[in-house]
């Protein structure tokens, strides 16, 4: 075991999007899977385990949202119930809902399909390093205590038997694995959040308490588009949501189906009808939160803000100032027609996130502000020509597919990205893991001037 030392190195990753993974029976991947890099991530973690031992320092891996993709687990369980909860016909078609028991079942399904990944993560924890998980819009269920506990308990199963002192391992996992409700913060140094709260298609009006009266998660429009549309599209086109922006692919697909449907096969027209129906399933979700329930959620969120202010050391007024920058959730504030248009016209959001980071910088005096969510790595000064304060986007670990060859070469720089902060400097690097080199190299970003 690594000696107990002060944390010196922060590693920040986001948007891994682990889904069902490998089926141990068929030895094939789910068509909704976006993460194929378990061995690469294992080597990434192993390299930093060795670095921590070599340099006698502790490392904190911060997973800044969309670690797992619970929206894309669509295989139904055997039987008619999950831990006593009935499975509805709708869940049979679109995947389980967001109750604690069903979310835990989906998490275990993901872990079974990515056992190499979770074995590596367990080893990272039990060698004395830390893992901090922040929820994103695709894994908002990590805000549920039962789901957090499920991950802790299940990680015990990924420690090789010969290394197990079960109680000791359990204690290490409980000590070194933590969950944060909104952001990671170190005064004067760094502020990290997933960033979906600045994107109205994927934001939650009550992110700190995103529940419905039936205790399920109150999902944003983007989540329903994944659940009802992209999951179905990916049965035919497995990499549909890896093409960024995703709406560009959908526009191409609808145009293709419209032309083929008008002049060719009845089967194509039927396929187009199904996709339009799935799209309509999402639009039907548009509507305001009932006022009495919204009042209860507001009270709960205010209580959570006070608690976060105490634990983070950030004044409650400053936290409210940041919260006030959140975008209102489209699903509750737009009519069906405007929601449709908002989805169709959505494009790259780099400028939005840079401007949001500058607003956070005015509230918190930190050197680095890190967002994820966009899948587009970025690095910019937060003040003109002053690189002492920087905005960083942590990109993604999924593959990004683009029609244009030249654009594809640029988009490759968004894959396998991580942020490394060495607090002894402090020094920050935006890196891309190179499996062939066994280390990270600087992400190649090009000047716009």
BALUM-425079 format. One record per residue (C-alpha): residue number from 1; x, y, z; residue in three letters. Coordinates in nm, 4 decimals, m for minus. Each point is the difference from the previous one (the first is absolute). Layout:
N
n  xx  yy  zz  res
NUM  X  Y  Z  ALA
...
//
This chain:
449
n  xx  yy  zz  res
1  0.0000  0.0000  0.0000  UNK
2  0.1157  0.3538  m0.0772  UNK
3  0.1030  0.2061  0.2984  UNK
4  m0.2483  0.2566  0.1293  UNK
5  0.1165  0.3241  m0.1612  UNK
6  m0.1579  0.3306  m0.0852  UNK
7  m0.1774  0.0119  m0.3362  UNK
8  0.2305  0.1756  m0.2441  UNK
9  m0.1298  m0.0930  m0.3445  UNK
10  m0.3530  0.0489  m0.1303  UNK
11  m0.1103  m0.1922  m0.3090  UNK
12  m0.3248  0.1233  m0.1525  UNK
13  m0.1950  m0.2014  m0.2573  UNK
14  m0.3589  0.0206  m0.1164  UNK
15  m0.2429  m0.1445  m0.2525  UNK
16  0.1157  m0.3609  m0.0030  UNK
17  m0.3574  m0.1191  m0.0644  UNK
18  0.0427  m0.3634  0.1035  UNK
19  m0.3144  m0.1905  m0.0914  UNK
20  m0.0858  m0.3716  m0.0229  UNK
21  0.3418  m0.0955  m0.1363  UNK
22  0.0896  m0.3587  m0.0801  UNK
23  m0.2528  m0.2792  0.0255  UNK
24  0.1861  m0.2872  0.1652  UNK
25  m0.2271  m0.2536  m0.1701  UNK
26  0.0344  0.1227  m0.3616  UNK
27  0.3397  0.1773  0.0407  UNK
28  m0.1498  0.2906  m0.1941  UNK
29  m0.0579  0.3668  0.0816  UNK
30  m0.3333  0.1686  0.0492  UNK
31  m0.0949  0.2138  m0.3010  UNK
32  m0.0505  0.2931  0.2378  UNK
33  0.3522  m0.0234  0.1417  UNK
34  0.2316  0.3013  m0.0447  UNK
35  0.2955  m0.1021  0.2201  UNK
36  0.2282  m0.2690  m0.1448  UNK
37  0.3171  0.0873  0.1861  UNK
38  0.0016  m0.1962  0.3273  UNK
39  0.3551  m0.1252  m0.0501  UNK
40  0.1238  0.3475  m0.0939  UNK
41  m0.1600  0.1535  0.3082  UNK
42  0.1495  m0.2760  0.2135  UNK
43  0.3465  0.0858  m0.1340  UNK
44  m0.0697  0.3699  0.0620  UNK
45  m0.0881  m0.0672  0.3654  UNK
46  0.2884  m0.2464  0.0459  UNK
47  0.2468  0.2603  m0.1240  UNK
48  m0.1183  0.2479  0.2614  UNK
49  m0.0053  m0.2629  0.2748  UNK
50  0.3673  m0.0568  m0.0760  UNK
51  0.0656  0.3759  m0.0119  UNK
52  m0.1632  0.0444  0.3407  UNK
53  0.2120  m0.2779  0.1508  UNK
54  0.3160  0.1290  m0.1673  UNK
55  m0.0499  0.3613  0.1062  UNK
56  m0.1609  m0.0824  0.3366  UNK
57  m0.3130  0.1983  m0.0709  UNK
58  m0.3726  m0.0642  m0.0002  UNK
59  m0.2054  0.0504  m0.3160  UNK
60  m0.3642  0.1048  m0.0234  UNK
61  m0.1864  m0.1102  m0.3135  UNK
62  m0.2952  0.2362  m0.0452  UNK
63  m0.2660  m0.1401  m0.2343  UNK
64  m0.1884  0.3135  m0.0964  UNK
65  m0.3312  m0.1372  m0.1242  UNK
66  m0.1337  m0.2526  m0.2496  UNK
67  0.2266  m0.2697  0.1422  UNK
68  m0.2614  m0.2646  m0.0797  UNK
69  m0.2869  0.0355  m0.2457  UNK
70  m0.3038  m0.1299  0.1839  UNK
71  m0.2235  0.1394  m0.2758  UNK
72  0.1411  m0.2491  m0.2497  UNK
73  m0.0511  m0.3188  0.1997  UNK
74  m0.3006  m0.1401  m0.1861  UNK
75  0.0271  m0.3797  0.0380  UNK
76  m0.2874  m0.1116  0.2260  UNK
77  0.0605  m0.2263  0.3006  UNK
78  m0.1271  m0.3544  0.0069  UNK
79  m0.3314  m0.0354  0.1766  UNK
80  m0.2726  0.2518  0.0708  UNK
81  0.1522  0.1902  0.2925  UNK
82  0.3206  0.1608  0.1241  UNK
83  0.0418  m0.0535  0.3755  UNK
84  m0.3772  m0.0104  0.0332  UNK
85  m0.0736  0.2947  m0.2301  UNK
86  m0.2106  m0.0818  m0.3063  UNK
87  0.1465  0.0567  m0.3459  UNK
88  m0.2438  0.1953  m0.2169  UNK
89  m0.0612  m0.0653  m0.3728  UNK
90  0.1550  0.3412  m0.0723  UNK
91  0.3151  m0.1036  0.1870  UNK
92  0.0102  m0.3193  m0.2051  UNK
93  0.0178  0.2156  m0.3116  UNK
94  0.2176  0.2913  0.1124  UNK
95  0.1978  m0.1257  0.3004  UNK
96  m0.0533  0.0146  0.3763  UNK
97  m0.0982  0.3211  0.1730  UNK
98  0.1810  0.1993  0.2671  UNK
99  m0.1208  m0.1445  0.3304  UNK
100  0.2842  m0.0883  0.2433  UNK
101  m0.0426  m0.3773  m0.0488  UNK
102  m0.0180  0.0175  m0.3782  UNK
103  0.2908  0.2445  m0.0176  UNK
104  0.2107  m0.2406  0.2086  UNK
105  m0.0906  m0.2847  m0.2368  UNK
106  0.1169  0.2114  m0.2959  UNK
107  0.3235  0.0907  0.1789  UNK
108  0.0760  m0.3679  0.0704  UNK
109  m0.0722  m0.0787  m0.3664  UNK
110  0.2567  0.2618  m0.1043  UNK
111  0.2580  m0.1287  0.2441  UNK
112  m0.0450  m0.3591  m0.1207  UNK
113  0.0598  0.1143  m0.3579  UNK
114  0.3117  0.1996  0.0956  UNK
115  0.1605  m0.2263  0.2595  UNK
116  0.3568  0.0910  m0.1073  UNK
117  m0.0739  0.3688  0.0527  UNK
118  m0.1469  m0.0500  0.3473  UNK
119  0.2752  m0.2376  0.1019  UNK
120  0.2482  0.2773  m0.0861  UNK
121  m0.2072  0.2601  0.1854  UNK
122  m0.0141  m0.2225  0.3093  UNK
123  0.3771  m0.0462  m0.0073  UNK
124  0.0470  0.3776  m0.0322  UNK
125  m0.2072  0.0490  0.3159  UNK
126  0.1557  m0.2734  0.2133  UNK
127  0.3535  0.1181  m0.0781  UNK
128  m0.0863  0.3146  0.1942  UNK
129  m0.1142  0.2353  m0.2752  UNK
130  m0.3327  0.1837  m0.0088  UNK
131  m0.2909  0.0051  m0.2438  UNK
132  m0.2526  0.2844  0.0066  UNK
133  m0.3185  m0.0308  m0.2058  UNK
134  m0.2156  0.2934  m0.1104  UNK
135  m0.3351  m0.0748  m0.1679  UNK
136  m0.0699  0.1030  m0.3585  UNK
137  m0.3173  m0.0043  m0.2031  UNK
138  0.0528  m0.3636  m0.1099  UNK
139  0.0713  m0.1287  0.3523  UNK
140  m0.2108  0.2306  0.2141  UNK
141  m0.0970  m0.3130  0.1987  UNK
142  0.3316  0.0387  0.1847  UNK
143  m0.1912  0.2624  0.1983  UNK
144  m0.1953  m0.2921  0.1546  UNK
145  0.1666  m0.1354  0.3201  UNK
146  m0.1005  m0.3602  m0.0832  UNK
147  0.1811  0.0215  m0.3351  UNK
148  0.3121  0.1405  0.1642  UNK
149  m0.0020  m0.2841  0.2508  UNK
150  m0.0584  m0.2531  m0.2790  UNK
151  0.3239  0.1075  m0.1694  UNK
152  0.1933  m0.0267  0.3270  UNK
153  m0.1321  m0.3482  0.0732  UNK
154  0.0390  m0.1330  m0.3537  UNK
155  0.3622  0.1192  m0.0284  UNK
156  0.0902  m0.2642  0.2597  UNK
157  m0.0821  m0.2655  m0.2609  UNK
158  0.2725  0.1316  m0.2310  UNK
159  0.2901  m0.0589  0.2373  UNK
160  0.1815  m0.3285  m0.0786  UNK
161  m0.0745  m0.2626  0.2651  UNK
162  0.3640  m0.0449  0.0975  UNK
163  0.0269  0.3703  0.0877  UNK
164  m0.3158  0.0089  0.2090  UNK
165  m0.0150  0.0865  0.3610  UNK
166  m0.3634  0.0905  m0.0459  UNK
167  m0.0355  0.2309  0.2974  UNK
168  0.3237  0.1848  m0.0728  UNK
169  m0.0901  0.0407  m0.3690  UNK
170  m0.3492  0.1202  0.0887  UNK
171  0.1450  0.2576  0.2385  UNK
172  0.2414  0.1272  m0.2661  UNK
173  m0.2731  0.0324  m0.2623  UNK
174  m0.2302  0.1814  0.2417  UNK
175  0.2823  0.2321  0.1025  UNK
176  0.1363  0.0778  m0.3471  UNK
177  m0.3181  0.0101  m0.2122  UNK
178  m0.2147  0.3111  0.0345  UNK
179  m0.2984  0.1575  m0.1751  UNK
180  m0.0674  0.3702  m0.0382  UNK
181  m0.3428  0.1417  m0.0837  UNK
182  0.1095  0.2793  m0.2347  UNK
183  0.3699  0.0961  m0.0214  UNK
184  0.3533  m0.0602  0.1237  UNK
185  0.1772  0.3036  0.1439  UNK
186  0.3366  0.0848  0.1485  UNK
187  0.0278  0.3636  0.1124  UNK
188  0.2204  0.2100  m0.2256  UNK
189  0.0829  m0.2973  m0.2226  UNK
190  m0.2804  m0.1749  m0.1873  UNK
191  m0.3764  m0.0242  m0.0508  UNK
192  m0.1393  m0.3030  m0.1865  UNK
193  m0.3548  m0.0849  m0.1069  UNK
194  m0.1535  m0.1947  m0.2856  UNK
195  m0.1542  0.3078  m0.1590  UNK
196  m0.3359  m0.1264  m0.1271  UNK
197  m0.1760  0.2577  0.2176  UNK
198  0.0994  0.2708  m0.2510  UNK
199  m0.1631  m0.1940  m0.2858  UNK
200  m0.3778  0.0479  0.0042  UNK
201  m0.0633  m0.3234  m0.1908  UNK
202  0.1741  m0.2020  0.2735  UNK
203  m0.0391  0.2111  0.3133  UNK
204  m0.2108  m0.0836  0.3052  UNK
205  m0.2091  0.2738  0.1590  UNK
206  0.0696  m0.1628  0.3381  UNK
207  0.3336  m0.1679  m0.0584  UNK
208  0.0702  m0.0541  0.3701  UNK
209  m0.3410  m0.1669  0.0421  UNK
210  m0.1123  m0.1129  m0.3472  UNK
211  m0.2922  m0.2132  0.1127  UNK
212  m0.3601  m0.0398  m0.1099  UNK
213  m0.2880  m0.0570  0.2455  UNK
214  0.0300  m0.3759  m0.0710  UNK
215  0.3685  0.0144  0.1114  UNK
216  0.1330  m0.0649  m0.3504  UNK
217  0.2507  0.2404  m0.1577  UNK
218  m0.1428  0.3060  m0.1779  UNK
219  0.2067  m0.0386  m0.3175  UNK
220  0.0795  0.2839  m0.2433  UNK
221  m0.0944  m0.0019  m0.3691  UNK
222  0.3427  m0.1210  m0.1134  UNK
223  m0.0346  m0.3140  0.2114  UNK
224  m0.3331  m0.0849  m0.1595  UNK
225  0.1454  0.0552  m0.3466  UNK
226  0.2637  m0.2607  0.0881  UNK
227  m0.2520  m0.2382  0.1571  UNK
228  m0.2712  0.0180  m0.2660  UNK
229  0.1898  0.0942  m0.3167  UNK
230  0.3759  m0.0619  m0.0028  UNK
231  m0.0230  m0.3383  0.1698  UNK
232  m0.2347  m0.1091  m0.2782  UNK
233  0.2058  0.1590  m0.2776  UNK
234  0.3104  m0.1793  0.1292  UNK
235  m0.1582  m0.3398  m0.0646  UNK
236  0.0593  0.0879  m0.3688  UNK
237  0.2904  0.2470  0.0348  UNK
238  0.2090  m0.0956  0.3076  UNK
239  0.2146  0.3144  m0.0044  UNK
240  m0.2810  0.2515  m0.0492  UNK
241  0.0559  0.1953  0.3214  UNK
242  0.3791  m0.0076  m0.0454  UNK
243  m0.0367  0.2395  m0.2910  UNK
244  0.0254  0.3539  0.1310  UNK
245  m0.2140  0.1970  m0.0018  UNK
246  m0.2518  m0.2838  0.0120  UNK
247  m0.2678  0.2110  m0.1661  UNK
248  0.2129  0.0133  m0.3153  UNK
249  m0.0268  m0.3786  m0.0284  UNK
250  m0.3746  0.0072  0.0640  UNK
251  m0.0530  0.2605  m0.2702  UNK
252  0.1966  m0.2164  m0.2426  UNK
253  m0.1962  m0.3122  0.0982  UNK
254  m0.3421  0.1634  m0.0271  UNK
255  0.0890  0.1477  m0.3389  UNK
256  0.1183  m0.3401  m0.1197  UNK
257  m0.3120  m0.1789  0.1239  UNK
258  m0.2324  0.2644  m0.1406  UNK
259  0.1505  m0.0315  m0.3470  UNK
260  0.0111  m0.3796  0.0108  UNK
261  m0.3469  m0.0188  0.1553  UNK
262  m0.1567  0.2148  m0.2697  UNK
263  0.1508  m0.1850  m0.2923  UNK
264  0.0915  m0.3449  0.1219  UNK
265  m0.1131  m0.2524  0.2579  UNK
266  m0.2958  m0.0231  0.2295  UNK
267  0.2396  m0.1412  0.2624  UNK
268  0.1961  0.3263  m0.0024  UNK
269  m0.3176  0.2043  0.0468  UNK
270  m0.0866  m0.2226  0.2971  UNK
271  0.3455  0.0557  0.1498  UNK
272  m0.0407  0.3763  m0.0404  UNK
273  m0.3415  m0.0172  0.1662  UNK
274  0.1505  m0.1829  0.2998  UNK
275  0.2752  0.2616  0.0418  UNK
276  m0.2498  0.2861  m0.0179  UNK
277  m0.2138  m0.1810  0.2584  UNK
278  0.2973  m0.0364  0.2337  UNK
279  0.0712  0.3725  m0.0443  UNK
280  m0.3616  0.0754  0.0862  UNK
281  0.0304  m0.2066  0.3201  UNK
282  0.2540  0.2568  0.1207  UNK
283  m0.1954  0.3065  m0.1074  UNK
284  m0.2988  m0.1304  0.1959  UNK
285  0.2042  0.0388  0.3196  UNK
286  0.0083  0.3808  m0.0358  UNK
287  m0.1858  0.1890  0.2706  UNK
288  0.0531  0.1882  0.3275  UNK
289  0.0620  m0.1600  0.3374  UNK
290  m0.3157  0.0229  0.2173  UNK
291  0.0350  0.3124  0.2148  UNK
292  m0.0532  m0.1765  0.3340  UNK
293  0.2690  m0.2571  m0.0783  UNK
294  0.2351  0.2701  m0.1319  UNK
295  m0.0325  0.1825  0.3343  UNK
296  0.1027  m0.3155  0.1879  UNK
297  0.2987  m0.0550  m0.2297  UNK
298  0.1063  0.3633  0.0391  UNK
299  m0.0003  m0.0391  0.3785  UNK
300  0.2025  m0.3220  m0.0193  UNK
301  0.2486  0.1548  m0.2424  UNK
302  0.0461  0.3018  0.2274  UNK
303  0.0758  m0.2361  0.2877  UNK
304  0.2573  m0.1811  m0.2135  UNK
305  0.1612  0.3302  m0.1009  UNK
306  0.0487  0.0870  0.3658  UNK
307  0.1546  m0.3411  0.0653  UNK
308  0.2341  0.0271  m0.3013  UNK
309  0.1044  0.3486  0.1094  UNK
310  0.1109  m0.1400  0.3349  UNK
311  0.1832  m0.3032  m0.1427  UNK
312  0.1733  0.1905  m0.2825  UNK
313  0.0841  0.3175  0.1884  UNK
314  m0.1634  0.2115  m0.2720  UNK
315  m0.2347  0.2697  0.1258  UNK
316  m0.3647  m0.0888  m0.0599  UNK
317  m0.0510  0.3255  m0.1893  UNK
318  0.2754  m0.0908  m0.2457  UNK
319  m0.1496  m0.3445  m0.0529  UNK
320  m0.3337  0.1617  m0.0784  UNK
321  0.1723  0.2309  m0.2468  UNK
322  0.1401  m0.3031  m0.1828  UNK
323  m0.3340  m0.1822  0.0139  UNK
324  m0.1665  0.3046  m0.1528  UNK
325  0.2143  m0.0540  m0.3109  UNK
326  m0.1698  m0.3376  m0.0620  UNK
327  m0.2144  m0.0177  m0.3115  UNK
328  m0.3700  m0.0634  0.0482  UNK
329  m0.0927  m0.3518  m0.1056  UNK
330  m0.1538  0.0030  m0.3497  UNK
331  m0.2355  m0.2849  0.0815  UNK
332  m0.1774  0.2110  0.2636  UNK
333  0.0242  0.3440  m0.1612  UNK
334  m0.0580  m0.0564  m0.3735  UNK
335  m0.3078  m0.1122  m0.1872  UNK
336  0.0229  m0.3075  m0.2258  UNK
337  0.0688  0.2052  m0.3154  UNK
338  0.2777  0.2040  0.1583  UNK
339  0.1504  m0.3123  0.1589  UNK
340  0.0060  m0.1653  m0.3424  UNK
341  0.1759  0.3024  m0.1502  UNK
342  0.2457  0.0219  0.2920  UNK
343  0.1073  m0.3589  m0.0614  UNK
344  0.0269  0.0298  m0.3783  UNK
345  0.2124  0.3151  0.0055  UNK
346  0.2386  m0.1049  0.2787  UNK
347  0.3650  0.0258  m0.1003  UNK
348  0.3446  0.0209  0.1604  UNK
349  m0.0051  0.1813  0.3361  UNK
350  0.3650  0.0872  0.0574  UNK
351  m0.0677  0.3744  0.0217  UNK
352  m0.2872  m0.0528  0.2461  UNK
353  0.2222  m0.1951  0.2378  UNK
354  0.2890  0.2421  m0.0246  UNK
355  m0.2348  0.2884  0.0841  UNK
356  m0.1507  m0.2014  0.2870  UNK
357  0.3490  m0.0674  0.1384  UNK
358  0.0791  0.3723  m0.0094  UNK
359  m0.3137  0.0688  0.2055  UNK
360  0.1027  m0.2608  0.2582  UNK
361  0.3467  0.1552  0.0089  UNK
362  m0.1525  0.3334  0.1035  UNK
363  m0.1547  m0.1754  0.3010  UNK
364  0.2823  m0.2379  0.1006  UNK
365  0.3655  0.1008  m0.0114  UNK
366  0.1489  m0.3267  m0.1279  UNK
367  0.2736  m0.0649  m0.2539  UNK
368  m0.1803  m0.2744  m0.1907  UNK
369  m0.3647  m0.0548  m0.0902  UNK
370  m0.0706  m0.3405  m0.1539  UNK
371  m0.3179  m0.1078  m0.1789  UNK
372  m0.0846  m0.3118  m0.2004  UNK
373  m0.3273  m0.0837  m0.1773  UNK
374  0.0758  0.1345  m0.3496  UNK
375  0.2475  m0.2772  m0.0974  UNK
376  0.2185  0.2778  m0.1440  UNK
377  0.3354  0.0568  0.1686  UNK
378  0.0780  0.3665  0.0502  UNK
379  0.2486  0.2277  0.1726  UNK
380  m0.0350  0.3781  0.0188  UNK
381  0.1140  0.2837  0.2285  UNK
382  m0.2796  0.1360  0.2163  UNK
383  0.1388  0.3513  m0.0393  UNK
384  0.1422  0.1452  m0.3260  UNK
385  0.3627  m0.1070  m0.0457  UNK
386  0.0177  m0.1035  0.3671  UNK
387  0.0711  m0.3729  0.0264  UNK
388  0.0162  0.0024  0.3796  UNK
389  m0.3717  m0.0865  0.0034  UNK
390  m0.1223  m0.2596  m0.2497  UNK
391  m0.3164  m0.1691  m0.1231  UNK
392  0.0446  m0.3676  m0.0908  UNK
393  m0.2439  m0.2452  m0.1542  UNK
394  0.0891  m0.3606  0.0758  UNK
395  m0.1267  m0.1405  m0.3323  UNK
396  m0.1029  m0.3646  0.0017  UNK
397  0.1302  m0.3575  m0.0098  UNK
398  m0.2456  m0.1103  m0.2679  UNK
399  0.0640  m0.0063  m0.3750  UNK
400  m0.1256  0.2952  m0.2009  UNK
401  m0.1073  m0.0578  m0.3600  UNK
402  m0.0113  0.2759  m0.2597  UNK
403  m0.0803  m0.0140  m0.3704  UNK
404  0.2783  0.2416  m0.1028  UNK
405  0.3500  m0.1562  0.0070  UNK
406  0.1695  0.3265  0.0965  UNK
407  m0.2469  0.0665  0.2799  UNK
408  0.0393  m0.3614  0.1120  UNK
409  0.3745  0.0537  0.0548  UNK
410  m0.0786  0.2953  0.2242  UNK
411  m0.2735  m0.1845  0.1879  UNK
412  0.2415  m0.2819  0.0876  UNK
413  0.1578  0.2456  0.2414  UNK
414  m0.3181  m0.0156  0.2113  UNK
415  0.0400  m0.3735  0.0722  UNK
416  0.1773  m0.1602  0.3010  UNK
417  0.0384  0.3462  0.1542  UNK
418  0.0831  0.0729  0.3613  UNK
419  0.1043  0.3002  0.2052  UNK
420  0.3007  m0.0382  0.2282  UNK
421  0.0595  0.2509  0.2797  UNK
422  0.3149  m0.0345  0.2076  UNK
423  m0.0617  0.2116  0.3069  UNK
424  0.3706  0.0313  0.0835  UNK
425  0.0346  0.2553  m0.2836  UNK
426  m0.2764  0.0430  m0.0442  UNK
427  0.0195  m0.1294  m0.3541  UNK
428  m0.2858  m0.0899  m0.2319  UNK
429  0.0140  m0.2027  m0.3215  UNK
430  m0.2788  m0.0940  m0.2410  UNK
431  0.1126  m0.3416  m0.1204  UNK
432  m0.1072  m0.2820  m0.2286  UNK
433  0.0810  m0.3527  0.1156  UNK
434  0.2288  m0.1781  m0.2453  UNK
435  m0.0264  m0.3745  0.0453  UNK
436  0.2939  m0.0570  m0.2327  UNK
437  0.2219  0.2247  0.2124  UNK
438  m0.1399  m0.0959  0.3394  UNK
439  m0.0398  0.3660  0.0936  UNK
440  m0.1914  0.3143  m0.0855  UNK
441  0.0997  0.2607  m0.2545  UNK
442  m0.1289  0.3530  m0.0424  UNK
443  m0.3298  0.0332  m0.1835  UNK
444  0.0637  0.1796  m0.3281  UNK
445  m0.2195  0.3060  0.0025  UNK
446  0.0545  0.2662  m0.2654  UNK
447  m0.0037  0.3742  0.0460  UNK
448  m0.2959  0.1845  m0.1516  UNK
449  0.2093  0.3103  m0.0743  UNK
//
